[in-house]
Amino acid sequence: MTNDFPEKLSSRADYAALLRRLTEPTRPFFSPRGARLLNLTNGAHYTRVAQENEGCMRILWGLFPLWGGDPDETFFRDVYRDTFRAGTDPDDPEYWGENMVDRDQRFVEYATIGAGLLLAPHALLGDLTDEERERFFRYVDLINRRELCTNNWLFFRVLANCGLKKNGFPYDAERVAADLATIEEDYLGDGWYSDGVGSTQRDYYVAFAFHFYSLLYAATMGDEDPERAARFRARARTFAEDYLYFFDKSGASVAFGRSQTYRFAQVAFFSALVLAGEEALPWGVIKGIINRNLRYFLSLPIFDNAGLLSVGYGYPDLVMSEHYNGSGAPYWAFKAFLLLAAPKDHPYFAAPELPYPDLPALKPLPHFGGLAQKTATDTVLLGVGQCGGNWLPHAPEKYTKFAYSARFGFSTPRGDSALPLAAPDSMLAFEYLDTFFVRRRNLSFTLTEKDVTSVWSPFPGVTVKTTLTPTGNGHLRRHEITSDGITCRAYDCGFAVPRDDENLHEAALATETVSQVITPRARETVECRAGRGIPGCTIPTTNTNLIAPRTYLPYILYEIHPGTTVVETYVTAEWPEP
């Protein structure tokens, strides 16, 4: 698929046309009865049936709003004509199965079923016979008979039961009440949630899960539960003021945390605001954020040769993926099309697209654990006082770097035995015993309105106190490194800068104190301000960075000896306007 998508995205018809274009390439890969998407090219931790079900269901995040917003819409209805007959019939070869266990991956797709029942029941239930409706109910009710992960997953059961209730099926009111009560325990304040009680993760799941589902709930269950709906709406309005800082004026969004392969699901929160009629920001501002983010991702090589969304971020890339990223998983991006469920005359569609608003250069995000920084050409999340779970691939790289950028993305390692393999962008990487060590978690963390300080240890015997201070188009890093009898080396690395294969004469320049990379796409300077640092630059192994498969990585190298060593590194980066 070529990426020559039209610039015009204004009316509902424009968004519908884009959805059709993104959906059509999937048609040849559907099973005969439409209950499975068969293009499986990579593995996941769940069964093949679950993967095939996943691909089929996630496309519906775009189609259910399309069909719900216009009951006469027929696009792709032929493909999904028998989907729910076949998928819920134990005698059909495309049956999705009833061998569900606690926390079964197939339960993730129950949120889609709930959304379909709430937004487009005519399309989901269609002309099902009484017997087929009963089989459908038995399948959906399985989620009430198993335990779920006690995080954003609880919304899957809430939405499924709300959909059953709205369409005259039996539903489990006690389960819904208990799940909503647990979700309340996840609320931190100021519009922020944790992804499960006690979890330190504050990532895109706050936006494209907690708020997305709660706004869908508010939009469809407001009459039955007005108090909770009002509370969900108020939280979304508050969150929008912080979430703006996750995007830059070009449309790029800060790559941070897990599940980056869902790409433009990052703007699903704003799409949910449209459905809920919640003008948390002016409609034109919301339209600008959504449209620029869609154009940004659709300008990148994110499709495979068949025109399907690939696992990856800026390009097909399994290195950065998680174990739950099956071939169909990227179609969670279609959550961005929830706005299609809004009426054609919704004021959003009439609003002109507005540029990114002027914002203060710095904003503390205490629940997130960092400082949001607006530079002249980028958006950076600085400090990050959280960490991912030990179960997550590349958790330190996804959660504990010093800085995360909309323009430069972040890198995940291919190994830990050499600097190019480790690719430790925006990290202080210690080389010891032929192995590279980075920050995995904080021993302590302090956030102020002007800086971020953390205490951490890369390995026993070395402790680091790091203070990050944003300045203009960059930030200053001050490290107090205390070594208990250990001699090692530390590389203070900047952002990974895209390397252009068509301009291999690009050069990394070094002086006595400065490492600098200048390319047609970006300019970065990493400078030693204190300590005896040696400037350098490495070329990381390919396919480590999320956005660019080939990169430069400038750094300052410090020799660490027993006792306390104090060093300062100043990092500035610019992304010139085209």
N, C-alpha and C positions, 0 to 999 in steps of 0.2 A: 504494500500500500504506500502510495506517495503521500507526502505530508502537505499537499497544497490545499489546505482547508481554507474556506472563505473567512475573510476578516469580519464580516457582518454577523453579529450575534446580538439580536435585539428582541425580536418578536418570539412568541412561543413557537411559531413555525420554523424559525431559524434554528432553535435548539433541537426541535424535533428532527429537522433535516440532518443535523450533525449526528444525533443519536442513530438515525437510520444508516448513515454512512459507516459508523463505527461497528454497528451490529451486523450488517449484511455479510461481511466476510466469514462470520461464524456459521452461516447456513449449511455449507457442505459437511460440517463436522458433527451435526446432530444425528443422534440415533433415529431409526425409522419412526418411532413413536414420540420422539421429542423429549424424552425424560433424561437424556444424558448427553453431555458434550464429550466427544470421543478423542479429541486431540490431546493425548497425554504424552508429553515428551520429557517430562522430568518427574522425579519422585516426590512423595510427601509421606508423612508418618502414618497417614490413614489409608484405608483400603482403596482399591481402584474404583469400586462402586461409589464410595464417598467422593472421590475426586471427580468422577463423571457427573455426579449429582451437583457438586459445587459449581462446576462450570455452567451447567444448565441454569441453575438458580440465580447466580450472580448477575447474569445478563438481565434478569427480570427487574433488577433495581432501576434500570432505565425504562423497561417496557411497561411495567405496572403503572408508573406515573404517566407515561404516554397514553396508555389505554384509559386510565382513570380520568385524565384531564379532558379526553375527547372520546366518549363512548362509541362513536362511529369509526374510530381509528381501526384499521385492519392490518397495519404493517406487522408482519411476523406472527400474526394470529394463526396462520396455517401451520407454522412450525410447532407452536405450543398448543395446538388443538386438543391433543390427547395426552399431554404431559402429565397432568395430575390423575388421569385415569390409569395410565400405565405405571407411574411411579408409586402409586399407593395400592396396587393390585398384586397380592402375593402370587397370583397365577400368571402374571405377565413377565416375560423375560427381562423387561426393563425396570422391574420392581426395585425400589430403593432399599428395601430390607427393613425388618423389624428387630434385628439383633442388636439393638442399641445398648450400649453400656453407659455407665455414668460418664459425663463429660465427653460424649461421643462427638466427633467433628461434624457429623451431619446436623447436629442441633444448631450450628451456626446459621444454617440456611433457613431455619424456622422463622427468623426475623423477616426474611423475604416473603415467606408464606403469610405471615401476619400483615405485612405491608400490602400484599395483594388483596387479602380479605378486607382490609380497611379502605384501600384506594380504588380497587378495580375488581370487586367481587364478581361482576358479570363476566370478566375475562378469565378469572381463575376457576370459578365453579361452572360457568357456561351452562350447558345442557346436561349436566351430570344427572343420572338417574338416582332414585332414592338409595339403591344399593351402592352405587358409586360414591354418593355423598357419605354414606355410612363408613365405607372403606377409607375415604379421605379423612373423616373425623378420627377414626381409630389410629391412623398414622400420625396425625397432628397431636393427638392426646398422649402419644408416647413421651413427649417432653415433660409431661406432668408426672411421669412415673420413674424418672431418673434424676440424679443429682447433676447440677451444672457447676461450672467454675463460678465462684462467688465474686465475680467482677462484672464487666460490661455484658457478659453472657446472660445475666439475669433478664436483660431486656428482651432477649430472644423469646423467652417464655411469656413475658408480659405481653408482647405484641401478638404472639400466636394466640393467646387466650382472649385478648381484646378482639382480634379478628373473628374468632369463633363466636364470641358473645354477640357481636354486631350482625352476624349472619344466622342467628337462631340455633347454633349448635350448643351442646353442653360445654361448660368451661369450668376451670378450677379457680374460683374466687379466692380461696384461702392461699393458694400458691401465689397468685398475683399480689395479694396484700403483703405476704411475707417477702416476696422479691422486691417490691417497691420499698418496703421498710429497710431492707438491706442496702438497696441503692442509696437511700437517704444517709446511711452510715458512711458511704463513700464520699459524701459531699464535704469539701474542705472549707468552703467560703469563697467569696469574691468570684463566683462563677466556675471554680475549679473542682474537679473530682480526682480522687485516686482510683487507679484501676484495681479495686479490691481493697478491703479494709487492711491497713498496715502496709500496703504496697508503696514503694517509693517512686513508682513510675508515673510521670506526668507527661504524656506525649500526645500524639495525634488522636489517640483513642478518646481523649476528653472531647475533642471536636467531632470526629466522624463516628463516634459510638454514643457516648453519654448524651451529649447535646443533640445529636442527630435523632436518636431514638426518642428522647424526651420531647423534642419539638414535634415529631410525628405523633406522639401520644397526645400532646396538647392540642394539635390540630384536629384530631379525630375523636378524642375522648373528653373534650372540654365540657360537654354538657353533662356527662356522667360524673366527672371528677373535676369540677371547676377550680377548687382550691389548689389541688396539685398542679393542674395545668397552668394556673397563674404563677405558681412558684417556679415551674420549669421555664416559663417565658421570661420571668424576671432574671433568673440566673443566666439565661442565654444573652440577654441584653448586656449584662455586666461582663460576661466573658468576651463578647465581641470587641470591647475596647482593648483587651489584652491581645486577643488573637490577631488583630490587625498587624501586630509586630512580627508575625510569622511569615509575612509576605513582603516583597519589595515592589518598587514601582514598575518593574518590567513584567511582573507576573510570576516570577520565580518564588518558590516557597522554601523556607529553611528545612533542609533535610535533617531530621533528628529522630532518634529512637527506632523502634522496630516497625515492620510492616510498610516500608517505603515503597514496595511494589504496588501499592494501591494508588499511587500517583495522585491524580486529580480528585480522588476522594478527599483530599485536603480541603477542598472548597465545598464539600457536601454540607458542612455546617451552615454556610451562607445560603445554599440552596434550600435547606430546611427552614431557614428564616422566611424565605419567600413563601413556601407552602403554608407556614403558620401565620402569615400576614404580619410578621413581627419586624417592623422597620427599626432594628437596633442601630443601624447606620442608614444614611440616606440611600434610597433604592439605587440611585445612580452610582454611588460608591460601591455598594454590594455587587452591582452588575460589573463594574470595572474589575473588581478583584476576581470574580468568577471567570470573566471572559479572558483576562490576561493570563490567568493560570492555565486555562484550557489551551490557549494559543501557545503558551510556553511549552507545555508537555507535547502538544501535537506538532511542534517544530523539531522535536527530537526523534531519533531513530528507535522508537519504542515498540514498533511492530515487527513481527517475524515475517518471513517471506510469503506467508499465506494471508497477511493482513490482520493477524490476531495480536492482541496485546501480549507482550512477552513478560516473563518474570525478570525483574530488573527495575531500574529507575530511569536513568538517562539513556539507557541502551539495554539490550538483553544481557543479563549478568546474574548467574546463579551464585556467585561468590557472596553477595550481600544478602541472599535470601534466607528465610527461616524454614524450618522443617514443616511448617504448615502452609507453605506456598506451592500448592499444586498448579498445574498448567492453567486452570481456569480461575485461579485466585485473583489475578489482576483485575478481573471484571467487577470487583468491589468498587473500582473507580466510577462505575455507573451510578453510584449514590449521588454523584454531582448533578444528575438529571432529575432529582426529586422535584425540582421546580416545575417540571412539566405537568404535575398534578394540580397546579394552580390554575384558576380560570384564565381564559385567553385575555380577558380585560383587566387582569391584575395590574396594578400600577407599576410593578417591576418591569413588565414588558414594554410599557410606554416610556419609561424613564431613559434619558440619555446616559450613555456610559461616561462616567466621570473618572478623572485621573486619581491616582493614589493620593490620599490627603497628606498635608503637611503635619508631621507629628513631632513631639519633643524628641531630641536625639537619644535620650536614655529613659528607660522605664524599668524599675525593679519589678520582678515577677516572683514574689516570695513563695507562692505555692508551686510554681514551676521549679524554682531554685536557681535563679540566675538573673542577669541584667540583659534586657533587650537594648541593642544599640543600632541606631540608624546612622550609617555613614553616607557619604555622597553618592555611592553607587551600590550599596549592599545593605542587607539586614543581617545582623549577627546576634546570636544568643550566646552570652558570655558567662562563663563560670560553671554552671550546671552542677548543682549540689544534689544529684541523685545518681542512682546506678540501676542497671538492669539486673534481672535475676540470673543466677548461675545456669539456668536451663536454656538461656537464650544464646544463640550463636553470635559471637562478636559483641557481647554486651558492653564491654568497656568502650569500644569504638562508637557504639550507637548512643551511649548515655554519658560518658565521663570525659570527653575531650574538653579542652579549655574554651573552645569557640566552635560554633556551628554556623555555617554561612548559607544564604540562599543561592549565591553565585558559585561558590567553590565546592559545595557539597562536602562529604566526608569520605574517608577511605576505610576499608576493612582489610585486614592482613591476609597474606597467603602463607605466612610462616613467621617464626620468631627467631630465626638463626642469622639473619642478615637484615640490614636497614632497608634495602629495597623490598624485601619480602614483608617486613613489619609495616611499612608505609604509615608511620605514626604521625600523620598530620595533626596539627594543633594539640600536640601532646609533648610532654617531657619524657623521652624514652631512655631508659637506663640499659647500657650494655654491660652485662656481668655474666661470667662463666659461659661465654659464647651464646648468650640468650638475651633478647630484648624484653624489658619489663616496662609496663605503663601503669597509670593509675587505674585501679579497678573499683575502688570505693573510697569514700572520705571517712577519716576518723573524726573530723569536725568540719563545720561549714558555717560561714558568716556572710551575710549579704547586707550591704548598705546601699544608699542611693548613689554612691560613686565608685564602689569597688566590691570585689568578691574575694574572700579569703578561705582557703581550705587547708587542712592538714591531712596528709595521706602518706602511705608507704608502698613503694613498688615491690619490695620484698623485705624480709626481716633483716634488720641491721641498718636500714636507711629510712629516714623520715624526712618529709618535705613539707614546708609551709609555703604555699603559693598564694600570692596576692595579684589579682588581675585588675588593672585600672584602665578603663576605656579612655581614649584620647583621640579626638578628631576622626580620622579614617583608620584608626588602629587601636592597639591596646598595649600596655606595658605589663610584662610578667616579671615579678620579683619572686625568686625562689631562695629560701633558706634551707639548705640541704645538710642534714646532720648524719654523718656516717660513723657507725660504731665499729671502727677498725677495718672498714672495707674500702678498697680502692676500685673505682670503676669509671665509666664514661657516661655522660648524659647528653643527649641530643635534643635541643629545644627547637621544635619544628614549626614552621608556618603552615599556611593552607597549601593544599596540593593544587598546583596551577596547571590548567589544561595544556597539553603539548600537541602542537599542530603538525601532523605528518607531512603537510605540504610545505612546511617552513622549518626544515630540520636544522637550518642555520641559527635558529633561535639559541640564545646563549644565556647561561646563568653567569652573572658577573660577581666577582668577589673582591673586596678590598680587605684591609687589615681587620675591620670590625663589621663589615656588612656583606651579606649574601643577598643578591638581587636577581629576580627573574623578570624579564620583560618579553612579552609575546604580543602578537596582534590582538589577543583576546583579554589579556590581563597584565597587571604589574604588581609585583610584591617585593617588599623589602623586609628582611629580618636582620636586626642590628643588635650587636652586643653593646649594652649600655653600662654594664658593671661586671667585673670578673674577667678572667682570662679566657675568652671564647675564641674559637677558630671557626670562621664562616665556611660553609660548604653547601653543596647541593647534590642530591641523589636523584636518580630516575627510578621511581618505584616500579615494581613488577606490574605488567599490564592487568587491567580489569580489577584494580583495587579501589579506584575512586568511583563513586556512584554516578557522577555526571560525565566524566571524561575517561575513556579507557586508557589513555596515556597521559602521564603527568610529570611535572617537575616537583621536587620537594626541597625547598631551601631550609637550612637549619644553622644553628650555632652549636658547636661541640664544646663541652666543658669537661675538664678532668676533675674528678671528685676524689678527694683524699680523706683519711680519717679526720674527724672533727667537724666543724661547721664551715660550709662554703656558701657565700652569698653571690648570686648572679642576677643580672637583669637583662631581659631580652625585649626589644621593641619590635612589634609586628604591625606593618601597614600593608593594606591590599586595596587595589582599585580595579574596577571593571569598566573601562571606558565605554561611553555610549556609542552605539553604531552611527 
